[in-house]
């Protein structure tokens, strides 16, 4: 077997978005570790089914059946990539769950369990892959965030918190990864999946196919990608960039009341995006805050 030029791990790849990513990567000649937990052993493995689909199309793939949040899952997936393909160039951490629950009804155990899958499962894989990606000429990491991590939502405290944590993880690792030529980005996909399909009409399901997000993931995971630390929203053939921004500071000392200063700050429509927390802090220190008038 001729060694592949690029190898990627895709978690949660037995169906939905992850399956679309794995198939699209394989169609571009990327060898793929297709990960999806195998919970019902009386049924065929969804990961193995995707591997068969890739193989039938002439691609290279191997199935990983670990649950993404298992303590050694990340290391096992990386070892599988090296054993079968001899290298690892990209990680697409897509595995996750959503369990909408009002905060007062969600137990601490349920909150932690969701964080274990959505955040710590991703962290475990990246930790295991990081030194191997450092050896790649073009290491890439893509984490699956959500608009819930950007904006929150009713009943989405745990889910939104886990996805917001991934966005900040990606931004921080992007800074550290530059010296190793590892580019790290987050995507917030909109698609008709098992999580969202029941809320969409047949026309919307067709338009919001997971296949519409896959080209972005293929590019972000490839050597031609030239962006890092970004959060990109994609779905239905549309793409948008999301940012953490700050308005210009107002002068708290000139305000008649603290409440007046807060409302003046909230009303300011200027917005600035910063490359990192240190830069944001420096800009805050250097600012000449606007006075707050009655």
Residue, then its C-alpha position, 0 to 999 in steps of 0.5 A: x500500500x502506498x502511504x497516504x499523503x495526509x491522515x485525519x481522525x474524525x470523531x463522531x463520524x458514524x453518521x450526520x456531520x462526522x460521516x459527511x466530513x469523513x467521506x469528503x476527506x476520503x474523496x480528497x485522498x485523505x486516509x481517515x480514522x473513522x471514530x464512533x462509539x459502538x454501544x449496541x453490539x447486536x447491531x453493525x458498527x456505524x463507524x465500520x459502515x462508513x469505513x466500508x463506504x469509503x473503501x468501496x469508493x477507493x479510499x482508505x479508512x479504519x474504524x475506531x469504536x471508542x467512546x470519545x470521552x473514555x480516558x484513553x480514547x484519544x491516545x487509542x485513536x492516535x495509535x490507530x492512525x500511526x499503526x495503519x497509516x504511519x502518520x497523522x496530519x489533522x484532527x476533526x473533533x466532532x463527537x458530542x451530544x446535546x441534552x437540552x435541560x433547564x438549569x434548575x432541573x439538570x443535575x450536577x452529574x448530568x452537567x459533568x457528563x455532558x462536559x466530559x463528552x463535548x469538552x474533555x473528549x475533545x481535549x483528550x484527543x488533541x492532547x494525544x495528537x499534539x506532538x504528532x501533529x507537530x511533526x506534520x508539515x501542516x498539522x490541523x485541528x478543527x473542533x466542533x462548536x455551536x451557536x449555543x456556545x456563542x449566544x447561549x439559549x434556553x435550556x442550553x447551559x451545559x451544552x452552551x458552556x461546553x461549546x464555548x469552552x471549545x471556542x476558547x480552547x481553539x483560540x488559545x491553542x491557535x496561538x501556541x500552535x503557530x510555532x509548530x505550524x499547527x492551525x486550530x479553528x472552530x466551526x459552528x455547523x448548522x445542519x439537519x442531524x439527529x439533534x436538529x432534524x425533528x425541528x426542520x421541514x423536508x425542504x429545510x432538511x434537504x437544504x441543510x444537509x451535512x454535506x454542505x458543511x463538509x467542504x469547509x472542514x476539508x479545507x480547514x483540515x488541509x495544507x492549503x488552509x491559512x487561517x487559525x484561531x477562527x470560529x466559522x459558522x457554516x450551513x446550507x451553503x452559507x458561511x460566516x465568521x464569528x468574533x469575540x468583541x469589545x466596545x470602547x471603554x467609558x469612564x466609570x469615574x465620570x458617571x453619576x451612577x455605576x448603573x449609568x456607566x453600565x448602560x452607556x457601555x452597553x449602548x456603545x456600538x463600536x466593536x473591536x476584535x482582539x487577537x488574544x487576551x493580552x492584547x485586549x488587556x493592553x488596549x484597555x489599559x491604554x484607552x482614553x475612556x469616554x466620559x459618561x454624561x447625564 
